[in-house]
Structure formats: structure tokens, C-alpha cells
Amino acid sequence: MEFITIIGLAAGFCTTAAFLPQAIKTWKTKSAKDLSLGMYLIFCTGVLLWLTYGILISDLPIILTNLATIILAVSILYFKLSYND
Amino acid sequence: MEFITIIGLAAGFCTTAAFLPQAIKTWKTKSAKDLSLGMYLIFCTGVLLWLTYGILISDLPIILTNLATIILAVSILYFKLSYND
């Protein structure tokens, strides 16, 4: 595998996996006061648009990474709405 | 401009702009207890890798969107480390 491809895959892995510790933390602490509702509303919209884009251009890496991200981001949005204060 | 390109640009705009309300909220409230340090450490690493990837493949949209994202994400990481509790 080319070096550039490895950099791209590592980048995609990090920006997707990053949401896992936030989802776990919010689920465990049941506290989401400091999380921005606006951020997660805009972010989830963006990831849905990326997913649509990936489907339209038939790009499997874009589809798969954004599927994983949307699951985590929607979970955090749900926690934000549930445990707001 | 093609419809698919507009979807892609809207997607990139949302997943970058999403971090602005979080940065503003954390800066105003000076409270970052509920933010996951792990998330912002992994996320900033990922965005730096995206930036490297964009430079390596000479892709201006990847470079520009990730430059904007890194400024916002590093600001939130700085607030997290400054106002932890």
C-alpha cells in the first residue's frame, strides 16, 4: 500500500474514532451541559451529506467511515438531548 | 456547478463549521468538564493527518477545510486543557 494512502486511511480512522471516547464519556457521566447542541446538529447534518456524497460517487471509504461517524455522532446528539442538565 | 459537487461542498462546510458553536460555547462558559480530552487529542491528530494528506496529493479543498477545522479543534483542545473544571 502506498505511503500516501496509509496517511489518508490513518486520517479517516482518527477523525472517525475520535467520537468514541466522547460517546463513552457522555454515556458514563450522563452529563452533557458543556457539549454544544449546535455543533452536533450541524455535524450530524454534515456527516449525512458526506454519506449522500459517498453514495452518489460510489466511494466505499467515504460511505464506510461516515456510516461509523454518524452512529457515534447521533449517539452523542441523543445523549445531549437526554442528559442536558 | 454539478449537483454532486454542491453536496460535497455542503458536507465539508458543515463538518468544519460545526466546531465553531462548540468553540464559542466553551470560550464563553469557560467550562469544559463534559468534553472528552481523548476525543480532541485524537481528532486534532486526524485533522493534521488530513492536512498532510491534502498537501501530499495537492488537493486544495482538503487543505483549506482542514486548515479551518484544525484552528477550531485546537482552540477547543486548548480550552479543555485550560478550563478543565
Backbone of each chain as nested JSON, in Angstrom:
{
  "chains": [
    {"id": "A", "residues": [
      {"number": 1, "name": "MET", "atoms": {"N": [0.85, -1.202, 0.0], "CA": [0.0, 0.0, 0.0], "C": [0.886, 1.254, 0.0]}},
      {"number": 2, "name": "GLU", "atoms": {"N": [0.478, 2.234, -0.781], "CA": [1.277, 3.464, -0.88], "C": [1.274, 4.25, 0.439]}},
      {"number": 3, "name": "PHE", "atoms": {"N": [2.375, 4.974, 0.684], "CA": [2.52, 5.79, 1.892], "C": [1.385, 6.819, 1.991]}},
      {"number": 4, "name": "ILE", "atoms": {"N": [1.065, 7.468, 0.861], "CA": [0.016, 8.497, 0.862], "C": [-1.339, 7.892, 1.256]}},
      {"number": 5, "name": "THR", "atoms": {"N": [-1.621, 6.678, 0.752], "CA": [-2.886, 6.002, 1.085], "C": [-2.952, 5.699, 2.577]}},
      {"number": 6, "name": "ILE", "atoms": {"N": [-1.809, 5.289, 3.142], "CA": [-1.767, 4.974, 4.582], "C": [-2.058, 6.238, 5.397]}},
      {"number": 7, "name": "ILE", "atoms": {"N": [-1.479, 7.38, 4.977], "CA": [-1.745, 8.66, 5.658], "C": [-3.247, 8.974, 5.604]}},
      {"number": 8, "name": "GLY", "atoms": {"N": [-3.853, 8.805, 4.438], "CA": [-5.283, 9.081, 4.27], "C": [-6.147, 8.166, 5.13]}},
      {"number": 9, "name": "LEU", "atoms": {"N": [-5.789, 6.882, 5.165], "CA": [-6.564, 5.934, 5.972], "C": [-6.418, 6.243, 7.46]}},
      {"number": 10, "name": "ALA", "atoms": {"N": [-5.195, 6.586, 7.89], "CA": [-4.953, 6.933, 9.3], "C": [-5.741, 8.19, 9.662]}},
      {"number": 11, "name": "ALA", "atoms": {"N": [-5.781, 9.166, 8.737], "CA": [-6.539, 10.407, 8.954], "C": [-8.021, 10.081, 9.15]}},
      {"number": 12, "name": "GLY", "atoms": {"N": [-8.584, 9.289, 8.255], "CA": [-10.001, 8.913, 8.331], "C": [-10.306, 8.12, 9.597]}},
      {"number": 13, "name": "PHE", "atoms": {"N": [-9.371, 7.224, 9.96], "CA": [-9.562, 6.432, 11.177], "C": [-9.644, 7.358, 12.398]}},
      {"number": 14, "name": "CYS", "atoms": {"N": [-8.687, 8.318, 12.499], "CA": [-8.652, 9.223, 13.664], "C": [-9.895, 10.111, 13.743]}},
      {"number": 15, "name": "THR", "atoms": {"N": [-10.282, 10.739, 12.623], "CA": [-11.401, 11.692, 12.707], "C": [-12.734, 10.968, 12.925]}},
      {"number": 16, "name": "THR", "atoms": {"N": [-12.788, 9.66, 12.668], "CA": [-13.988, 8.879, 12.998], "C": [-13.904, 8.376, 14.439]}},
      {"number": 17, "name": "ALA", "atoms": {"N": [-12.773, 7.726, 14.781], "CA": [-12.618, 7.094, 16.095], "C": [-12.643, 8.117, 17.229]}},
      {"number": 18, "name": "ALA", "atoms": {"N": [-12.291, 9.374, 16.938], "CA": [-12.251, 10.429, 17.954], "C": [-13.58, 10.556, 18.704]}},
      {"number": 19, "name": "PHE", "atoms": {"N": [-14.699, 10.281, 18.016], "CA": [-16.009, 10.464, 18.651], "C": [-16.355, 9.349, 19.643]}},
      {"number": 20, "name": "LEU", "atoms": {"N": [-15.594, 8.246, 19.595], "CA": [-15.873, 7.137, 20.509], "C": [-15.627, 7.52, 21.977]}},
      {"number": 21, "name": "PRO", "atoms": {"N": [-14.435, 8.092, 22.348], "CA": [-14.259, 8.481, 23.757], "C": [-15.29, 9.507, 24.242]}},
      {"number": 22, "name": "GLN", "atoms": {"N": [-15.741, 10.418, 23.341], "CA": [-16.774, 11.379, 23.749], "C": [-18.099, 10.668, 24.015]}},
      {"number": 23, "name": "ALA", "atoms": {"N": [-18.465, 9.736, 23.137], "CA": [-19.725, 8.992, 23.313], "C": [-19.683, 8.198, 24.622]}},
      {"number": 24, "name": "ILE", "atoms": {"N": [-18.544, 7.529, 24.887], "CA": [-18.408, 6.719, 26.115], "C": [-18.46, 7.625, 27.352]}},
      {"number": 25, "name": "LYS", "atoms": {"N": [-17.729, 8.76, 27.302], "CA": [-17.685, 9.672, 28.447], "C": [-19.086, 10.199, 28.768]}},
      {"number": 26, "name": "THR", "atoms": {"N": [-19.815, 10.649, 27.727], "CA": [-21.137, 11.241, 27.959], "C": [-22.116, 10.186, 28.453]}},
      {"number": 27, "name": "TRP", "atoms": {"N": [-22.004, 8.979, 27.919], "CA": [-22.887, 7.877, 28.328], "C": [-22.628, 7.508, 29.795]}},
      {"number": 28, "name": "LYS", "atoms": {"N": [-21.345, 7.507, 30.183], "CA": [-20.991, 7.12, 31.558], "C": [-21.352, 8.192, 32.569]}},
      {"number": 29, "name": "THR", "atoms": {"N": [-21.037, 9.47, 32.231], "CA": [-21.236, 10.552, 33.203], "C": [-22.681, 11.071, 33.196]}},
      {"number": 30, "name": "LYS", "atoms": {"N": [-23.415, 10.781, 32.125], "CA": [-24.785, 11.298, 31.936], "C": [-24.822, 12.828, 32.101]}},
      {"number": 31, "name": "SER", "atoms": {"N": [-23.721, 13.479, 31.693], "CA": [-23.63, 14.933, 31.774], "C": [-23.177, 15.476, 30.418]}},
      {"number": 32, "name": "ALA", "atoms": {"N": [-23.983, 16.391, 29.854], "CA": [-23.685, 16.895, 28.503], "C": [-23.821, 18.412, 28.43]}},
      {"number": 33, "name": "LYS", "atoms": {"N": [-23.816, 19.06, 29.604], "CA": [-24.021, 20.503, 29.686], "C": [-23.025, 21.283, 28.81]}},
      {"number": 34, "name": "ASP", "atoms": {"N": [-21.753, 20.864, 28.837], "CA": [-20.714, 21.617, 28.119], "C": [-20.665, 21.325, 26.62]}},
      {"number": 35, "name": "LEU", "atoms": {"N": [-21.424, 20.306, 26.175], "CA": [-21.425, 19.99, 24.738], "C": [-22.342, 20.972, 24.027]}},
      {"number": 36, "name": "SER", "atoms": {"N": [-21.929, 21.417, 22.837], "CA": [-22.728, 22.363, 22.064], "C": [-23.766, 21.606, 21.23]}},
      {"number": 37, "name": "LEU", "atoms": {"N": [-25.056, 21.906, 21.481], "CA": [-26.132, 21.292, 20.679], "C": [-25.964, 21.681, 19.212]}},
      {"number": 38, "name": "GLY", "atoms": {"N": [-25.641, 22.958, 18.976], "CA": [-25.435, 23.453, 17.608], "C": [-24.366, 22.645, 16.888]}},
      {"number": 39, "name": "MET", "atoms": {"N": [-23.254, 22.352, 17.586], "CA": [-22.182, 21.571, 16.966], "C": [-22.705, 20.235, 16.478]}},
      {"number": 40, "name": "TYR", "atoms": {"N": [-23.417, 19.504, 17.354], "CA": [-23.837, 18.154, 16.966], "C": [-24.954, 18.164, 15.925]}},
      {"number": 41, "name": "LEU", "atoms": {"N": [-25.809, 19.201, 15.937], "CA": [-26.835, 19.313, 14.887], "C": [-26.176, 19.549, 13.527]}},
      {"number": 42, "name": "ILE", "atoms": {"N": [-25.226, 20.503, 13.481], "CA": [-24.558, 20.82, 12.211], "C": [-23.665, 19.654, 11.778]}},
      {"number": 43, "name": "PHE", "atoms": {"N": [-22.976, 19.043, 12.757], "CA": [-22.062, 17.953, 12.427], "C": [-22.806, 16.744, 11.85]}},
      {"number": 44, "name": "CYS", "atoms": {"N": [-23.928, 16.369, 12.496], "CA": [-24.712, 15.225, 12.001], "C": [-25.252, 15.506, 10.591]}},
      {"number": 45, "name": "THR", "atoms": {"N": [-25.693, 16.749, 10.349], "CA": [-26.139, 17.141, 9.002], "C": [-24.997, 16.953, 8.004]}},
      {"number": 46, "name": "GLY", "atoms": {"N": [-23.798, 17.423, 8.395], "CA": [-22.624, 17.309, 7.523], "C": [-22.266, 15.868, 7.218]}},
      {"number": 47, "name": "VAL", "atoms": {"N": [-22.304, 15.004, 8.239], "CA": [-21.939, 13.597, 8.021], "C": [-22.984, 12.91, 7.127]}},
      {"number": 48, "name": "LEU", "atoms": {"N": [-24.266, 13.268, 7.303], "CA": [-25.312, 12.734, 6.411], "C": [-25.065, 13.17, 4.967]}},
      {"number": 49, "name": "LEU", "atoms": {"N": [-24.616, 14.437, 4.801], "CA": [-24.296, 14.928, 3.449], "C": [-23.079, 14.191, 2.88]}},
      {"number": 50, "name": "TRP", "atoms": {"N": [-22.055, 13.917, 3.72], "CA": [-20.896, 13.132, 3.268], "C": [-21.328, 11.747, 2.824]}},
      {"number": 51, "name": "LEU", "atoms": {"N": [-22.247, 11.144, 3.593], "CA": [-22.754, 9.802, 3.277], "C": [-23.461, 9.835, 1.923]}},
      {"number": 52, "name": "THR", "atoms": {"N": [-24.312, 10.857, 1.721], "CA": [-25.015, 11.036, 0.44], "C": [-23.998, 11.199, -0.693]}},
      {"number": 53, "name": "TYR", "atoms": {"N": [-22.973, 12.024, -0.44], "CA": [-21.92, 12.268, -1.434], "C": [-21.199, 10.958, -1.779]}},
      {"number": 54, "name": "GLY", "atoms": {"N": [-20.851, 10.18, -0.744], "CA": [-20.169, 8.898, -0.955], "C": [-21.009, 7.94, -1.786]}},
      {"number": 55, "name": "ILE", "atoms": {"N": [-22.328, 7.925, -1.515], "CA": [-23.234, 7.043, -2.273], "C": [-23.322, 7.531, -3.727]}},
      {"number": 56, "name": "LEU", "atoms": {"N": [-23.447, 8.855, -3.911], "CA": [-23.58, 9.424, -5.265], "C": [-22.335, 9.164, -6.124]}},
      {"number": 57, "name": "ILE", "atoms": {"N": [-21.139, 9.213, -5.5], "CA": [-19.923, 8.965, -6.292], "C": [-19.432, 7.52, -6.114]}},
      {"number": 58, "name": "SER", "atoms": {"N": [-20.231, 6.671, -5.438], "CA": [-19.902, 5.247, -5.223], "C": [-18.51, 5.049, -4.633]}},
      {"number": 59, "name": "ASP", "atoms": {"N": [-18.191, 5.82, -3.573], "CA": [-16.879, 5.712, -2.936], "C": [-17.019, 4.995, -1.59]}},
      {"number": 60, "name": "LEU", "atoms": {"N": [-16.54, 3.732, -1.559], "CA": [-16.729, 2.89, -0.377], "C": [-16.063, 3.45, 0.885]}},
      {"number": 61, "name": "PRO", "atoms": {"N": [-14.795, 3.942, 0.835], "CA": [-14.204, 4.514, 2.06], "C": [-15.025, 5.673, 2.634]}},
      {"number": 62, "name": "ILE", "atoms": {"N": [-15.534, 6.579, 1.768], "CA": [-16.353, 7.701, 2.263], "C": [-17.632, 7.167, 2.906]}},
      {"number": 63, "name": "ILE", "atoms": {"N": [-18.261, 6.161, 2.259], "CA": [-19.507, 5.589, 2.797], "C": [-19.249, 4.942, 4.158]}},
      {"number": 64, "name": "LEU", "atoms": {"N": [-18.215, 4.089, 4.243], "CA": [-17.978, 3.32, 5.474], "C": [-17.555, 4.202, 6.646]}},
      {"number": 65, "name": "THR", "atoms": {"N": [-16.602, 5.144, 6.412], "CA": [-16.155, 5.977, 7.534], "C": [-17.298, 6.873, 8.019]}},
      {"number": 66, "name": "ASN", "atoms": {"N": [-18.118, 7.374, 7.084], "CA": [-19.199, 8.264, 7.51], "C": [-20.359, 7.498, 8.148]}},
      {"number": 67, "name": "LEU", "atoms": {"N": [-20.526, 6.219, 7.782], "CA": [-21.517, 5.386, 8.479], "C": [-21.106, 5.218, 9.939]}},
      {"number": 68, "name": "ALA", "atoms": {"N": [-19.821, 4.94, 10.167], "CA": [-19.325, 4.78, 11.538], "C": [-19.452, 6.099, 12.3]}},
      {"number": 69, "name": "THR", "atoms": {"N": [-19.089, 7.207, 11.646], "CA": [-19.144, 8.514, 12.313], "C": [-20.58, 8.894, 12.664]}},
      {"number": 70, "name": "ILE", "atoms": {"N": [-21.528, 8.623, 11.75], "CA": [-22.91, 9.047, 12.023], "C": [-23.479, 8.294, 13.228]}},
      {"number": 71, "name": "ILE", "atoms": {"N": [-23.114, 7.029, 13.377], "CA": [-23.605, 6.25, 14.531], "C": [-23.124, 6.908, 15.835]}},
      {"number": 72, "name": "LEU", "atoms": {"N": [-21.827, 7.271, 15.877], "CA": [-21.262, 7.883, 17.082], "C": [-21.819, 9.288, 17.301]}},
      {"number": 73, "name": "ALA", "atoms": {"N": [-21.893, 10.098, 16.228], "CA": [-22.333, 11.497, 16.369], "C": [-23.814, 11.569, 16.761]}},
      {"number": 74, "name": "VAL", "atoms": {"N": [-24.645, 10.692, 16.186], "CA": [-26.066, 10.688, 16.545], "C": [-26.234, 10.219, 18.005]}},
      {"number": 75, "name": "SER", "atoms": {"N": [-25.4, 9.276, 18.44], "CA": [-25.462, 8.832, 19.84], "C": [-25.166, 10.01, 20.772]}},
      {"number": 76, "name": "ILE", "atoms": {"N": [-24.114, 10.787, 20.459], "CA": [-23.749, 11.93, 21.303], "C": [-24.872, 12.97, 21.28]}},
      {"number": 77, "name": "LEU", "atoms": {"N": [-25.46, 13.213, 20.099], "CA": [-26.587, 14.153, 19.979], "C": [-27.763, 13.682, 20.844]}},
      {"number": 78, "name": "TYR", "atoms": {"N": [-28.037, 12.377, 20.825], "CA": [-29.111, 11.809, 21.63], "C": [-28.82, 12.008, 23.125]}},
      {"number": 79, "name": "PHE", "atoms": {"N": [-27.566, 11.754, 23.528], "CA": [-27.178, 11.943, 24.937], "C": [-27.337, 13.418, 25.317]}},
      {"number": 80, "name": "LYS", "atoms": {"N": [-26.905, 14.32, 24.414], "CA": [-27.02, 15.769, 24.679], "C": [-28.481, 16.148, 24.942]}},
      {"number": 81, "name": "LEU", "atoms": {"N": [-29.395, 15.603, 24.111], "CA": [-30.813, 15.918, 24.274], "C": [-31.402, 15.245, 25.517]}},
      {"number": 82, "name": "SER", "atoms": {"N": [-30.842, 14.105, 25.91], "CA": [-31.384, 13.359, 27.059], "C": [-30.884, 13.874, 28.4]}},
      {"number": 83, "name": "TYR", "atoms": {"N": [-29.558, 14.16, 28.482], "CA": [-28.945, 14.484, 29.784], "C": [-28.58, 15.95, 29.862]}},
      {"number": 84, "name": "ASN", "atoms": {"N": [-29.348, 16.828, 29.259], "CA": [-28.853, 18.194, 29.05], "C": [-28.39, 18.89, 30.331]}},
      {"number": 85, "name": "ASP", "atoms": {"N": [-29.1, 18.655, 31.439], "CA": [-28.57, 19.203, 32.7], "C": [-29.217, 18.563, 33.93]}}
    ]},
    {"id": "B", "residues": [
      {"number": 1, "name": "MET", "atoms": {"N": [-22.132, 24.549, -11.574], "CA": [-21.509, 23.533, -10.699], "C": [-22.428, 22.311, -10.608]}},
      {"number": 2, "name": "GLU", "atoms": {"N": [-21.828, 21.135, -10.64], "CA": [-22.613, 19.901, -10.59], "C": [-23.302, 19.72, -9.231]}},
      {"number": 3, "name": "PHE", "atoms": {"N": [-24.464, 19.064, -9.249], "CA": [-25.216, 18.8, -8.024], "C": [-24.368, 18.019, -7.01]}},
      {"number": 4, "name": "ILE", "atoms": {"N": [-23.636, 17.005, -7.498], "CA": [-22.809, 16.175, -6.603], "C": [-21.722, 17.026, -5.926]}},
      {"number": 5, "name": "THR", "atoms": {"N": [-21.124, 17.953, -6.678], "CA": [-20.088, 18.837, -6.109], "C": [-20.676, 19.717, -5.015]}},
      {"number": 6, "name": "ILE", "atoms": {"N": [-21.901, 20.203, -5.25], "CA": [-22.56, 21.056, -4.245], "C": [-22.804, 20.27, -2.958]}},
      {"number": 7, "name": "ILE", "atoms": {"N": [-23.236, 18.997, -3.099], "CA": [-23.44, 18.136, -1.916], "C": [-22.115, 17.98, -1.161]}},
      {"number": 8, "name": "GLY", "atoms": {"N": [-21.039, 17.73, -1.88], "CA": [-19.722, 17.553, -1.257], "C": [-19.247, 18.819, -0.553]}},
      {"number": 9, "name": "LEU", "atoms": {"N": [-19.445, 19.957, -1.194], "CA": [-19.026, 21.229, -0.58], "C": [-19.864, 21.537, 0.658]}},
      {"number": 10, "name": "ALA", "atoms": {"N": [-21.181, 21.274, 0.579], "CA": [-22.064, 21.499, 1.73], "C": [-21.656, 20.585, 2.883]}},
      {"number": 11, "name": "ALA", "atoms": {"N": [-21.292, 19.335, 2.552], "CA": [-20.847, 18.371, 3.566], "C": [-19.592, 18.894, 4.26]}},
      {"number": 12, "name": "GLY", "atoms": {"N": [-18.605, 19.314, 3.485], "CA": [-17.354, 19.829, 4.038], "C": [-17.578, 21.082, 4.865]}},
      {"number": 13, "name": "PHE", "atoms": {"N": [-18.467, 21.956, 4.386], "CA": [-18.765, 23.178, 5.13], "C": [-19.349, 22.832, 6.507]}},
      {"number": 14, "name": "CYS", "atoms": {"N": [-20.325, 21.905, 6.537], "CA": [-20.981, 21.554, 7.813], "C": [-20.016, 20.885, 8.787]}},
      {"number": 15, "name": "THR", "atoms": {"N": [-19.222, 19.903, 8.329], "CA": [-18.364, 19.192, 9.279], "C": [-17.208, 20.074, 9.764]}},
      {"number": 16, "name": "THR", "atoms": {"N": [-16.918, 21.162, 9.059], "CA": [-15.925, 22.133, 9.55], "C": [-16.598, 23.166, 10.458]}},
      {"number": 17, "name": "ALA", "atoms": {"N": [-17.686, 23.783, 9.962], "CA": [-18.361, 24.867, 10.683], "C": [-18.949, 24.388, 12.013]}},
      {"number": 18, "name": "ALA", "atoms": {"N": [-19.255, 23.092, 12.118], "CA": [-19.856, 22.538, 13.333], "C": [-19.032, 22.864, 14.579]}},
      {"number": 19, "name": "PHE", "atoms": {"N": [-17.7, 22.955, 14.419], "CA": [-16.856, 23.168, 15.597], "C": [-16.875, 24.617, 16.097]}},
      {"number": 20, "name": "LEU", "atoms": {"N": [-17.421, 25.517, 15.284], "CA": [-17.477, 26.929, 15.698], "C": [-18.406, 27.143, 16.905]}},
      {"number": 21, "name": "PRO", "atoms": {"N": [-19.676, 26.631, 16.89], "CA": [-20.51, 26.84, 18.085], "C": [-19.923, 26.204, 19.344]}},
      {"number": 22, "name": "GLN", "atoms": {"N": [-19.193, 25.065, 19.187], "CA": [-18.569, 24.455, 20.371], "C": [-17.438, 25.338, 20.895]}},
      {"number": 23, "name": "ALA", "atoms": {"N": [-16.628, 25.878, 19.993], "CA": [-15.52, 26.748, 20.407], "C": [-16.072, 27.991, 21.111]}},
      {"number": 24, "name": "ILE", "atoms": {"N": [-17.127, 28.598, 20.551], "CA": [-17.723, 29.802, 21.139], "C": [-18.324, 29.479, 22.511]}},
      {"number": 25, "name": "LYS", "atoms": {"N": [-19.068, 28.364, 22.584], "CA": [-19.712, 27.983, 23.854], "C": [-18.668, 27.765, 24.951]}},
      {"number": 26, "name": "THR", "atoms": {"N": [-17.598, 27.023, 24.628], "CA": [-16.593, 26.7, 25.642], "C": [-15.841, 27.966, 26.061]}},
      {"number": 27, "name": "TRP", "atoms": {"N": [-15.572, 28.848, 25.096], "CA": [-14.878, 30.1, 25.381], "C": [-15.724, 30.994, 26.287]}},
      {"number": 28, "name": "LYS", "atoms": {"N": [-17.051, 31.036, 26.022], "CA": [-17.942, 31.895, 26.81], "C": [-18.191, 31.345, 28.207]}},
      {"number": 29, "name": "THR", "atoms": {"N": [-18.458, 30.02, 28.298], "CA": [-18.828, 29.438, 29.601], "C": [-17.597, 29.125, 30.453]}},
      {"number": 30, "name": "LYS", "atoms": {"N": [-16.41, 29.023, 29.813], "CA": [-15.172, 28.616, 30.491], "C": [-15.376, 27.302, 31.245]}},
      {"number": 31, "name": "SER", "atoms": {"N": [-16.21, 26.422, 30.684], "CA": [-16.477, 25.116, 31.292], "C": [-16.324, 24.033, 30.231]}},
      {"number": 32, "name": "ALA", "atoms": {"N": [-15.437, 23.065, 30.524], "CA": [-15.153, 22.039, 29.509], "C": [-15.157, 20.638, 30.111]}},
      {"number": 33, "name": "LYS", "atoms": {"N": [-15.77, 20.53, 31.319], "CA": [-15.761, 19.264, 32.057], "C": [-16.318, 18.108, 31.22]}},
      {"number": 34, "name": "ASP", "atoms": {"N": [-17.42, 18.367, 30.483], "CA": [-18.087, 17.291, 29.748], "C": [-17.42, 16.955, 28.419]}},
      {"number": 35, "name": "LEU", "atoms": {"N": [-16.433, 17.774, 27.998], "CA": [-15.756, 17.478, 26.729], "C": [-14.712, 16.395, 26.963]}},
      {"number": 36, "name": "SER", "atoms": {"N": [-14.598, 15.474, 26.021], "CA": [-13.628, 14.386, 26.143], "C": [-12.26, 14.841, 25.638]}},
      {"number": 37, "name": "LEU", "atoms": {"N": [-11.254, 14.793, 26.544], "CA": [-9.89, 15.146, 26.141], "C": [-9.41, 14.193, 25.05]}},
      {"number": 38, "name": "GLY", "atoms": {"N": [-9.722, 12.889, 25.233], "CA": [-9.331, 11.877, 24.241], "C": [-9.88, 12.214, 22.869]}},
      {"number": 39, "name": "MET", "atoms": {"N": [-11.158, 12.651, 22.816], "CA": [-11.743, 12.998, 21.525], "C": [-10.931, 14.071, 20.827]}},
      {"number": 40, "name": "TYR", "atoms": {"N": [-10.601, 15.168, 21.553], "CA": [-9.925, 16.28, 20.887], "C": [-8.462, 15.98, 20.561]}},
      {"number": 41, "name": "LEU", "atoms": {"N": [-7.817, 15.101, 21.376], "CA": [-6.449, 14.694, 21.044], "C": [-6.439, 13.861, 19.761]}},
      {"number": 42, "name": "ILE", "atoms": {"N": [-7.356, 12.878, 19.693], "CA": [-7.4, 12.007, 18.502], "C": [-7.874, 12.81, 17.286]}},
      {"number": 43, "name": "PHE", "atoms": {"N": [-8.87, 13.698, 17.506], "CA": [-9.431, 14.459, 16.394], "C": [-8.379, 15.41, 15.784]}},
      {"number": 44, "name": "CYS", "atoms": {"N": [-7.635, 16.122, 16.661], "CA": [-6.603, 17.039, 16.15], "C": [-5.526, 16.27, 15.388]}},
      {"number": 45, "name": "THR", "atoms": {"N": [-5.143, 15.085, 15.901], "CA": [-4.183, 14.236, 15.177], "C": [-4.726, 13.892, 13.791]}},
      {"number": 46, "name": "GLY", "atoms": {"N": [-6.013, 13.493, 13.75], "CA": [-6.641, 13.127, 12.48], "C": [-6.68, 14.287, 11.494]}},
      {"number": 47, "name": "VAL", "atoms": {"N": [-7.015, 15.479, 11.982], "CA": [-7.102, 16.635, 11.081], "C": [-5.705, 17.006, 10.558]}},
      {"number": 48, "name": "LEU", "atoms": {"N": [-4.676, 16.878, 11.431], "CA": [-3.298, 17.118, 10.967], "C": [-2.911, 16.121, 9.875]}},
      {"number": 49, "name": "LEU", "atoms": {"N": [-3.354, 14.856, 10.048], "CA": [-3.071, 13.835, 9.021], "C": [-3.819, 14.156, 7.724]}},
      {"number": 50, "name": "TRP", "atoms": {"N": [-5.079, 14.638, 7.831], "CA": [-5.83, 15.054, 6.632], "C": [-5.118, 16.188, 5.908]}},
      {"number": 51, "name": "LEU", "atoms": {"N": [-4.585, 17.123, 6.7], "CA": [-3.86, 18.259, 6.138], "C": [-2.617, 17.756, 5.389]}},
      {"number": 52, "name": "THR", "atoms": {"N": [-1.877, 16.839, 6.027], "CA": [-0.695, 16.226, 5.396], "C": [-1.1, 15.521, 4.1]}},
      {"number": 53, "name": "TYR", "atoms": {"N": [-2.203, 14.769, 4.168], "CA": [-2.713, 14.041, 3.0], "C": [-3.06, 15.019, 1.878]}},
      {"number": 54, "name": "GLY", "atoms": {"N": [-3.76, 16.112, 2.23], "CA": [-4.138, 17.124, 1.239], "C": [-2.925, 17.751, 0.571]}},
      {"number": 55, "name": "ILE", "atoms": {"N": [-1.874, 18.006, 1.382], "CA": [-0.643, 18.588, 0.829], "C": [0.041, 17.571, -0.098]}},
      {"number": 56, "name": "LEU", "atoms": {"N": [0.088, 16.295, 0.349], "CA": [0.761, 15.251, -0.444], "C": [0.081, 15.017, -1.789]}},
      {"number": 57, "name": "ILE", "atoms": {"N": [-1.272, 15.1, -1.818], "CA": [-1.968, 14.881, -3.091], "C": [-2.333, 16.216, -3.763]}},
      {"number": 58, "name": "SER", "atoms": {"N": [-1.849, 17.341, -3.189], "CA": [-2.087, 18.695, -3.74], "C": [-3.566, 18.975, -3.986]}},
      {"number": 59, "name": "ASP", "atoms": {"N": [-4.406, 18.661, -2.98], "CA": [-5.854, 18.874, -3.114], "C": [-6.259, 20.093, -2.273]}},
      {"number": 60, "name": "LEU", "atoms": {"N": [-6.572, 21.191, -2.954], "CA": [-6.849, 22.451, -2.264], "C": [-8.069, 22.379, -1.333]}},
      {"number": 61, "name": "PRO", "atoms": {"N": [-9.222, 21.777, -1.745], "CA": [-10.355, 21.706, -0.813], "C": [-10.009, 20.962, 0.48]}},
      {"number": 62, "name": "ILE", "atoms": {"N": [-9.254, 19.849, 0.378], "CA": [-8.862, 19.107, 1.589], "C": [-7.964, 19.985, 2.461]}},
      {"number": 63, "name": "ILE", "atoms": {"N": [-7.024, 20.695, 1.837], "CA": [-6.104, 21.558, 2.596], "C": [-6.881, 22.681, 3.299]}},
      {"number": 64, "name": "LEU", "atoms": {"N": [-7.749, 23.376, 2.562], "CA": [-8.44, 24.548, 3.13], "C": [-9.434, 24.182, 4.226]}},
      {"number": 65, "name": "THR", "atoms": {"N": [-10.261, 23.126, 3.982], "CA": [-11.251, 22.767, 5.008], "C": [-10.544, 22.268, 6.272]}},
      {"number": 66, "name": "ASN", "atoms": {"N": [-9.442, 21.517, 6.099], "CA": [-8.764, 21.001, 7.288], "C": [-7.951, 22.074, 8.005]}},
      {"number": 67, "name": "LEU", "atoms": {"N": [-7.516, 23.098, 7.287], "CA": [-6.867, 24.239, 7.952], "C": [-7.877, 24.944, 8.865]}},
      {"number": 68, "name": "ALA", "atoms": {"N": [-9.091, 25.164, 8.342], "CA": [-10.134, 25.815, 9.15], "C": [-10.494, 24.936, 10.343]}},
      {"number": 69, "name": "THR", "atoms": {"N": [-10.632, 23.621, 10.104], "CA": [-11.017, 22.703, 11.19], "C": [-9.942, 22.646, 12.268]}},
      {"number": 70, "name": "ILE", "atoms": {"N": [-8.656, 22.629, 11.868], "CA": [-7.597, 22.487, 12.879], "C": [-7.559, 23.714, 13.791]}},
      {"number": 71, "name": "ILE", "atoms": {"N": [-7.83, 24.898, 13.243], "CA": [-7.837, 26.115, 14.067], "C": [-8.915, 25.989, 15.155]}},
      {"number": 72, "name": "LEU", "atoms": {"N": [-10.123, 25.541, 14.743], "CA": [-11.227, 25.409, 15.701], "C": [-10.973, 24.276, 16.689]}},
      {"number": 73, "name": "ALA", "atoms": {"N": [-10.51, 23.127, 16.191], "CA": [-10.322, 21.956, 17.064], "C": [-9.192, 22.197, 18.066]}},
      {"number": 74, "name": "VAL", "atoms": {"N": [-8.111, 22.85, 17.631], "CA": [-7.005, 23.131, 18.56], "C": [-7.46, 24.156, 19.605]}},
      {"number": 75, "name": "SER", "atoms": {"N": [-8.308, 25.128, 19.21], "CA": [-8.842, 26.09, 20.181], "C": [-9.642, 25.365, 21.257]}},
      {"number": 76, "name": "ILE", "atoms": {"N": [-10.519, 24.422, 20.835], "CA": [-11.338, 23.678, 21.809], "C": [-10.435, 22.839, 22.714]}},
      {"number": 77, "name": "LEU", "atoms": {"N": [-9.4, 22.212, 22.133], "CA": [-8.447, 21.414, 22.925], "C": [-7.747, 22.308, 23.953]}},
      {"number": 78, "name": "TYR", "atoms": {"N": [-7.372, 23.508, 23.541], "CA": [-6.717, 24.463, 24.442], "C": [-7.667, 24.857, 25.578]}},
      {"number": 79, "name": "PHE", "atoms": {"N": [-8.946, 25.129, 25.236], "CA": [-9.946, 25.472, 26.265], "C": [-10.128, 24.296, 27.23]}},
      {"number": 80, "name": "LYS", "atoms": {"N": [-10.17, 23.073, 26.684], "CA": [-10.341, 21.872, 27.516], "C": [-9.202, 21.786, 28.532]}},
      {"number": 81, "name": "LEU", "atoms": {"N": [-7.98, 22.035, 28.081], "CA": [-6.827, 21.946, 28.971], "C": [-6.796, 23.116, 29.953]}},
      {"number": 82, "name": "SER", "atoms": {"N": [-7.361, 24.266, 29.558], "CA": [-7.332, 25.46, 30.411], "C": [-8.435, 25.474, 31.466]}},
      {"number": 83, "name": "TYR", "atoms": {"N": [-9.664, 25.096, 31.042], "CA": [-10.833, 25.262, 31.929], "C": [-11.338, 23.919, 32.41]}},
      {"number": 84, "name": "ASN", "atoms": {"N": [-10.47, 22.961, 32.646], "CA": [-10.953, 21.579, 32.802], "C": [-12.038, 21.417, 33.854]}},
      {"number": 85, "name": "ASP", "atoms": {"N": [-11.911, 22.152, 34.966], "CA": [-13.039, 22.081, 35.91], "C": [-13.054, 23.261, 36.891]}}
    ]}
  ]
}
